Amino acid sequence: MTNLRPLILSGPTDDDDDTSVVVDTKPRTKRPPLYKVLLLNDDYTPMEFVVAVLEQFFGMTHAQAFEIMLTVHKKGVAVVGVFSHEIAETKVAQVMDFARRHQHPLQCTMEKE
């Protein structure tokens, strides 16, 4: 999408009043798509571990993390953040690696918003 705006240029200063219109185009940059990072419930990962993940990787307070953990536990899934593709991908990889290193089956995914 371009933003068109006329730019008026005056011609020579003689009596024929010759004016020209030049269209100045500026391309608009499109916002990159955003991605939701989702945490999925399982029957084995301790609730305290999920709270710790939310605090460590998503910068939540203990109260916020506890509320999101309860949502994951009750509904089976919760959105834990919305990010650009690269950041969402990194967060998912960090959470999955952290869970694997601590031998928990916690799953974290992303989907386009």
Residue, then its C-alpha position, 0 to 999 in steps of 0.5 A: m500500500t502506498n501513500l500518495r500525496p501531490l507535490i506542487l512544483s512551480g514552473p518558470t516565472d514567466d506569464d504562462d502559469d505553468t505548474s506541474v504535479v509530481v506524485d511523491t510515493k512513500p511505501r508503508t511498511k507492513r507490520p510483521p505477523l504476531y504469534k501466540v505462545l501456548l503452554l499445554n497441560d499434562d498430568y506429570t509436570p508439577m504446578e510449581f515448575v510451570v510457575a517457575v517457567l512462566e516467571q523465568f521465561f515470560g517475566m511474570t510475577h508470581a501471582q500472574a504466573f500462578e493464575i496462568m498455571l491454573t488456566v493451563h491446568k483447568k482448560g488444558v492450554a493458555v496463551v502465555g505471550v504474543f511475540s514476533h516470529e523470532i521471539a516466539e520461536t526462541k521462547v518455545a525452544q527455551v521452554m522445551d529445552f528447560a523442561r527436557r533438562h528437568q525431565h518434565p513433559l511440558q509442551c510449549t507451542m506457537e501459532k499465528e495470531 
